[in-house]
Structures are given as structure tokens and as C-alpha cells.
Amino acid sequence: MDVIVHICQRQKWEEALKQGFYQSDSLSESGFIHASHPEQVIQVANKIFSTLPDLVLLWIDPNHVRSEIREEYGSDMDKSEIFPHIYGSLNLDAVLSVQDFYPDADGVFRHLPLK
């Protein structure tokens, strides 16, 4: 599996840096951390994150994630599409980079930032 991506608010990432690991709200609610393949990020951002400010992308090396990753159908998305789900905390050393992620002026996400 190539790199996977998780979208989160900067504050949550900063909390993770202090704690030494990352846990999203979905981990306690759904039992896993939602992630996407790079080509899915724009779709997910526009469907779920369009109203949240100050977002970042966590570019994750799945080969270094200590928790189990399962490729499964999305829970809130089209059931024909498979997404990576991380079943447990995300160890910080699996995060390759963190990038600011902003929509265009009209509030629509159209482009991933250059790595």
C-alpha cells in the first residue's frame, strides 16, 4: 500500500504532538481512524470537512503504522469505494509530513498541496 492521507484540524494534530500519538474522534465513535488514498482526499474534504477551519493533511506511511489498517467500504461515502481505516492510535513516526490544507476562495477543495 502506498501513502495514505488523514484530514484533521491543526489543533488535533498539535494535541497529538504533545501526547505522542494521534487519535481522531472517529476512533472512539467508530472504532477506527478514517483515512483516504490520495486520489480520494478532495472528495472526502468537500463532503465532510468543508465547514471546518484550519485543516492539515497527515501523509502517512502505512508500512510504519503500528495499528492494523483495513481496506473497507466507506461508512458515509459511496459504498462502491474502498478506504483505509486505521484500527487504533496512529504512531507519530508513521506520519511522513503534515501540510496545511485550504479550500479555494469559494470554499471548495479542488487541489492537494504539493508535497
Backbone as CSV, one residue per row, in Angstrom:
resi,resn,N_x,N_y,N_z,CA_x,CA_y,CA_z,C_x,C_y,C_z
1,MET,0.853,-1.180,0.000,0.000,0.000,0.000,0.896,1.239,0.000
2,ASP,0.566,2.178,-0.869,1.302,3.434,-0.924,0.880,4.329,0.232
3,VAL,1.280,5.562,0.171,0.958,6.530,1.206,-0.562,6.687,1.334
4,ILE,-1.029,6.908,2.573,-2.427,7.221,2.826,-2.487,8.586,3.501
5,VAL,-3.667,9.181,3.516,-3.814,10.557,3.996,-4.960,10.634,4.993
6,HIS,-4.738,11.405,6.045,-5.796,11.685,7.017,-5.956,13.196,7.108
7,ILE,-7.195,13.656,7.085,-7.505,15.080,7.218,-7.897,15.342,8.662
8,CYS,-7.310,16.370,9.262,-7.701,16.732,10.625,-7.482,18.224,10.857
9,GLN,-8.043,18.690,11.942,-7.816,20.084,12.308,-6.451,20.212,12.971
10,ARG,-5.814,21.330,12.727,-4.472,21.574,13.253,-4.408,21.368,14.770
11,GLN,-5.412,21.810,15.477,-5.434,21.679,16.941,-5.322,20.214,17.373
12,LYS,-6.016,19.328,16.671,-5.948,17.896,16.995,-4.537,17.356,16.757
13,TRP,-3.897,17.816,15.691,-2.532,17.378,15.411,-1.577,17.902,16.479
14,GLU,-1.752,19.150,16.872,-0.894,19.718,17.915,-1.073,18.989,19.242
15,GLU,-2.292,18.571,19.546,-2.526,17.758,20.748,-1.787,16.426,20.642
16,ALA,-1.810,15.839,19.460,-1.120,14.566,19.243,0.380,14.705,19.479
17,LEU,0.952,15.819,19.038,2.383,16.031,19.243,2.728,16.074,20.726
18,LYS,1.852,16.618,21.535,2.073,16.666,22.992,1.882,15.293,23.631
19,GLN,0.901,14.520,23.123,0.588,13.208,23.692,1.545,12.116,23.227
20,GLY,2.107,12.292,22.046,2.993,11.281,21.494,2.304,10.283,20.580
21,PHE,1.011,10.463,20.328,0.248,9.618,19.407,-0.990,10.396,18.982
22,TYR,-1.610,9.961,17.872,-2.792,10.648,17.357,-4.009,9.742,17.461
23,GLN,-5.114,10.315,17.916,-6.401,9.623,17.933,-7.464,10.603,17.461
24,SER,-8.217,10.224,16.460,-9.308,11.074,15.987,-10.562,10.780,16.792
25,ASP,-11.548,11.654,16.686,-12.831,11.413,17.344,-13.468,10.129,16.821
26,SER,-13.243,9.824,15.549,-13.850,8.624,14.969,-13.310,7.330,15.589
27,LEU,-12.134,7.386,16.184,-11.594,6.183,16.814,-12.494,5.737,17.955
28,SER,-12.950,6.683,18.773,-13.847,6.314,19.870,-15.281,6.112,19.381
29,GLU,-15.672,6.824,18.334,-17.043,6.721,17.822,-17.251,5.504,16.927
30,SER,-16.310,5.243,16.033,-16.468,4.172,15.037,-15.494,3.015,15.219
31,GLY,-14.483,3.217,16.042,-13.501,2.162,16.270,-12.288,2.228,15.372
32,PHE,-12.211,3.260,14.530,-11.054,3.402,13.649,-10.872,4.860,13.250
33,ILE,-9.679,5.157,12.748,-9.362,6.475,12.207,-9.587,6.401,10.703
34,HIS,-10.407,7.299,10.179,-10.657,7.359,8.739,-9.413,7.882,8.024
35,ALA,-9.087,7.270,6.925,-8.012,7.764,6.065,-8.476,7.616,4.616
36,SER,-7.689,8.142,3.715,-8.016,8.104,2.294,-6.764,7.799,1.499
37,HIS,-6.982,7.307,0.300,-5.909,7.255,-0.674,-5.811,8.670,-1.252
38,PRO,-4.647,9.104,-1.703,-4.500,10.492,-2.170,-5.568,10.933,-3.167
39,GLU,-5.957,10.061,-4.072,-6.943,10.440,-5.083,-8.356,10.610,-4.505
40,GLN,-8.569,10.232,-3.252,-9.874,10.360,-2.608,-9.997,11.604,-1.725
41,VAL,-8.894,12.273,-1.451,-8.869,13.347,-0.461,-9.801,14.501,-0.813
42,ILE,-9.793,14.959,-2.034,-10.622,16.105,-2.426,-12.103,15.782,-2.229
43,GLN,-12.526,14.624,-2.660,-13.917,14.187,-2.497,-14.311,14.164,-1.018
44,VAL,-13.477,13.571,-0.197,-13.756,13.476,1.242,-13.784,14.863,1.877
45,ALA,-12.827,15.690,1.513,-12.758,17.044,2.088,-14.030,17.828,1.799
46,ASN,-14.508,17.766,0.579,-15.708,18.523,0.207,-16.974,17.950,0.832
47,LYS,-17.010,16.656,1.056,-18.203,16.029,1.641,-18.261,16.186,3.154
48,ILE,-17.120,16.109,3.817,-17.119,16.029,5.283,-16.483,17.234,5.971
49,PHE,-15.475,17.838,5.376,-14.675,18.846,6.069,-14.884,20.276,5.583
50,SER,-15.845,20.504,4.721,-15.986,21.824,4.092,-16.290,22.948,5.075
51,THR,-16.826,22.637,6.238,-17.158,23.696,7.200,-16.144,23.821,8.332
52,LEU,-15.136,22.966,8.342,-14.155,23.006,9.431,-12.960,23.865,9.054
53,PRO,-12.536,24.741,9.955,-11.382,25.598,9.670,-10.054,24.932,10.031
54,ASP,-8.986,25.512,9.513,-7.626,25.186,9.927,-7.296,23.700,9.810
55,LEU,-7.420,23.174,8.606,-7.177,21.759,8.365,-5.736,21.490,7.951
56,VAL,-5.296,20.290,8.265,-4.000,19.808,7.806,-4.183,18.411,7.236
57,LEU,-3.276,18.046,6.349,-3.216,16.691,5.806,-2.058,15.967,6.471
58,LEU,-2.329,14.793,6.998,-1.273,13.924,7.513,-0.977,12.898,6.429
59,TRP,0.215,12.950,5.870,0.659,11.985,4.864,1.318,10.845,5.637
60,ILE,0.757,9.661,5.530,1.107,8.538,6.402,1.702,7.393,5.593
61,ASP,2.789,6.831,6.096,3.374,5.626,5.512,2.700,4.428,6.191
62,PRO,1.811,3.733,5.490,1.091,2.627,6.133,2.002,1.488,6.592
63,ASN,3.182,1.386,6.009,4.121,0.335,6.421,4.719,0.592,7.796
64,HIS,4.567,1.814,8.311,5.100,2.141,9.629,4.014,2.325,10.689
65,VAL,2.751,2.185,10.293,1.647,2.301,11.254,1.603,1.020,12.085
66,ARG,1.623,1.167,13.399,1.640,0.001,14.285,0.260,-0.630,14.443
67,SER,-0.791,0.170,14.309,-2.153,-0.355,14.402,-2.530,-1.023,13.087
68,GLU,-3.513,-1.899,13.157,-3.982,-2.580,11.952,-4.656,-1.593,10.999
69,ILE,-4.403,-1.746,9.713,-5.078,-0.966,8.678,-5.892,-1.943,7.831
70,ARG,-7.178,-1.620,7.676,-8.050,-2.439,6.839,-8.590,-1.594,5.694
71,GLU,-8.608,-2.152,4.513,-9.230,-1.518,3.351,-10.707,-1.920,3.372
72,GLU,-11.583,-0.936,3.576,-13.008,-1.234,3.738,-13.849,-0.189,3.014
73,TYR,-15.096,-0.543,2.810,-16.027,0.426,2.230,-16.200,1.586,3.189
74,GLY,-16.336,2.787,2.626,-16.530,3.972,3.441,-17.859,3.929,4.161
75,SER,-17.890,4.444,5.374,-19.113,4.411,6.164,-20.103,5.479,5.727
76,ASP,-19.628,6.660,5.361,-20.513,7.747,4.971,-20.416,8.070,3.488
77,MET,-19.593,7.382,2.791,-19.356,7.680,1.383,-20.006,6.598,0.527
78,ASP,-19.804,6.694,-0.756,-20.303,5.724,-1.715,-19.777,4.335,-1.347
79,LYS,-20.668,3.401,-1.194,-20.294,2.044,-0.770,-19.499,1.274,-1.828
80,SER,-19.303,1.858,-2.985,-18.518,1.180,-4.013,-17.035,1.522,-3.900
81,GLU,-16.694,2.399,-2.968,-15.311,2.850,-2.851,-14.675,2.330,-1.560
82,ILE,-13.425,1.896,-1.672,-12.675,1.335,-0.549,-11.757,2.403,0.038
83,PHE,-11.731,2.488,1.377,-10.898,3.455,2.086,-10.047,2.723,3.128
84,PRO,-8.870,3.245,3.434,-8.069,2.665,4.521,-8.584,3.149,5.873
85,HIS,-8.779,2.221,6.794,-9.204,2.532,8.155,-8.119,2.042,9.113
86,ILE,-7.716,2.909,10.031,-6.665,2.583,10.999,-7.340,2.205,12.313
87,TYR,-7.193,0.955,12.720,-7.865,0.435,13.916,-6.980,0.572,15.153
88,GLY,-6.857,1.782,15.621,-6.070,2.078,16.811,-5.415,3.429,16.667
89,SER,-4.620,3.774,17.636,-3.902,5.051,17.618,-2.908,5.080,16.472
90,LEU,-2.618,6.275,16.011,-1.613,6.469,14.971,-0.311,6.897,15.632
91,ASN,0.720,6.096,15.462,2.043,6.446,15.969,2.619,7.569,15.099
92,LEU,3.187,8.566,15.747,3.631,9.776,15.052,4.757,9.525,14.057
93,ASP,5.571,8.520,14.299,6.678,8.269,13.381,6.219,7.682,12.047
94,ALA,4.944,7.350,11.918,4.395,6.898,10.637,3.959,8.075,9.761
95,VAL,3.909,9.268,10.344,3.493,10.459,9.599,4.710,11.037,8.877
96,LEU,4.662,10.997,7.560,5.780,11.462,6.739,5.848,12.978,6.662
97,SER,4.678,13.622,6.566,4.640,15.079,6.520,3.245,15.554,6.896
98,VAL,3.191,16.825,7.265,1.941,17.490,7.639,1.869,18.758,6.809
99,GLN,0.758,18.926,6.101,0.615,20.096,5.226,-0.678,20.836,5.523
100,ASP,-0.601,22.158,5.468,-1.804,22.969,5.547,-2.708,22.603,4.385
101,PHE,-4.022,22.647,4.629,-4.980,22.255,3.600,-6.138,23.242,3.604
102,TYR,-6.190,24.067,2.567,-7.188,25.125,2.479,-8.051,24.955,1.235
103,PRO,-9.327,25.325,1.357,-10.165,25.348,0.149,-9.840,26.582,-0.686
104,ASP,-10.370,26.616,-1.901,-10.269,27.822,-2.729,-11.126,28.928,-2.102
105,ALA,-11.059,30.109,-2.656,-11.772,31.271,-2.103,-13.274,31.041,-1.977
106,ASP,-13.828,30.178,-2.821,-15.269,29.908,-2.770,-15.636,28.791,-1.787
107,GLY,-14.642,28.292,-1.019,-14.903,27.274,-0.006,-14.861,25.844,-0.509
108,VAL,-14.492,25.653,-1.768,-14.433,24.307,-2.348,-12.982,23.852,-2.428
109,PHE,-12.760,22.595,-1.993,-11.428,21.996,-2.133,-11.294,21.462,-3.564
110,ARG,-10.232,21.849,-4.239,-10.012,21.393,-5.613,-8.627,20.781,-5.844
111,HIS,-7.679,21.112,-4.971,-6.295,20.717,-5.217,-5.630,20.263,-3.921
112,LEU,-4.815,19.243,-4.050,-3.938,18.850,-2.947,-2.712,19.757,-2.986
113,PRO,-2.181,20.125,-1.829,-0.945,20.900,-1.846,0.187,20.039,-2.393
114,LEU,1.163,20.661,-2.996,2.323,19.932,-3.497,3.119,19.396,-2.332
115,LYS,3.596,18.174,-2.470,4.390,17.570,-1.396,5.802,18.073,-1.445
